[in-house]
């Protein structure tokens, strides 16, 4: 199952709100897990400066129905 990797979008990180995806550094190390809260603009900017990426796992395919 492929994983979508995209550059981190500053507009999707709202200070004080949980993030809807995990954030990884360029080396693959987890920097902030999904649901984590970015407490300040300084922390958000630091995540961006580290060349972070977000990884969205694909939605699971629905189970086939058997008639």
TORMARKE-346580 format. One record per residue: residue in one letter; z, y, x of N, C-alpha, C, O in turn. Coordinates in pm, whole numbers, plus 50000, padded with zeros to 5 digits. Each point is the difference from the previous one (the first is absolute). Layout:
<recs>
aZYXZYXZYXZYX
...
</recs>
This chain:
<recs>
x500004988350084500005011749916500005012450090500935001750079
x498075006949911499925011650089501065010549967500465001149886
x499925006450215500985010649985499285013250024499205001150093
x501065008849824499375013150015500845008550093501195002149977
x498195002950129500685008750096499295013449996498775000650010
x501995010249976499405013349990500885010150072501204997950016
x498215013150028500815010650060501045005049899499755000249880
x501375003850170501085005149916499585013249938499505008950070
x500684992549800499635012149926501255008249975500904995749927
x499185016150132501185008649988500295003349854501165002249965
x497834998349951500215003549860500684989049920500505002549890
x499534985450162500674988949931501444998150044500714991349949
x499735017050146501394999350045500715012549949499785011050049
x501094987049853500755011149941501424999650054500714990049984
x499685020750080501355000750057501024998049889499935006449895
x501024984750130501074997249905499664989449896500864996549919
x497924998250083499574989849904499694987050074499615000350117
x500574988249817499634987350063498494999250023499215004649917
x500384989750196498574998550025499514986949938500734990149998
x498035009949950499494988249930499334989850091499294991249951
x500915009750178499374990950095500834999750127500795009150025
x499034980650056500664999350131499205008050101498785001049990
x501915004650109499365007850105500224992950133501124996450036
x497785001650036500044993350129499475009250108499135008449974
x501394990150146499485007450114498694993950046499624989249954
x499705017650135498724995250052500154986450068499044992450010
x502175004550038500254987250065500404989049902500274988750041
x499755014549829500324990149898501474999149965500384992349912
x500465015550155501444999849972500295007249869499475010849975
x501374983249941500395006149874500845012450028501024999450069
x498545012049876500735012550018500835003449876501115005350012
x498354991749870500705002749876499494990449894498804999549973
x502094992949968499614990149900499715006549865500525010749969
x498644982749953499715004649864501315002649927500934992050008
x499145019249923501205003849929500955008650082500965005649947
x498764995450183500825008550085499785014649964498955003849948
x502045004350079499935014249966499845008150128500774998550095
x498235010249906499795009350110500905012049971499735007749908
x501334993850169501055009649969499635014650029500635009149945
x498374993150139499675013950034498545001250042499344990150032
x500185022349966498645002650046499874996550149498944995850045
x502135005950029499984996850143499754985150021499214996250087
x501464995349835499784985650011498594996449958499344991850065
x500175014249826498624997649955499025003650112499084992450030
x501125019250030499115004450108500074990650119498994997750067
x502194996949960500154990650112499234987149972499344994750089
x500755000449788499224988149963498515002550021499294991550054
x500255020049905498595003450016499615001250147498914995750039
x501975010050043499675002050141499964986950078499394999450107
x501264990249841500014987250069498724992049976499874988650045
x499185017349883498754992949973500224988749902499364989550010
x501535012549896500384989649906498864996349907499075007749977
x501034980449971499064995349899500784994249884501164996050016
x498215003449869500664993249889499264987149974498794999150024
x501914991249929499394987149972500304996849854501164998249962
x497805001249956500134996349860499554985749984498854996650030
x502044994949924499624986249974499194999849872500325007249906
x498664984650087499184999549878500824994549884500944992450019
x498675011749861500644994449880499684985449992498874995950028
x502114996049933499694985849988498994997749887500035006849898
x499104983750124499004996649898500714993249884500934992250020
x498635010949859500644993449885499724984950003498944995550046
x502014997049906499844985449996498904996549900499925006049892
x499244984550143498944996249907500614993749875501014993050007
x498365009649881500504994249875499214987249973498804999350023
x501904991049928499364987149968499914999149848501025000749931
x497774997650016499854999449854500584987449939499954998249879
</recs>
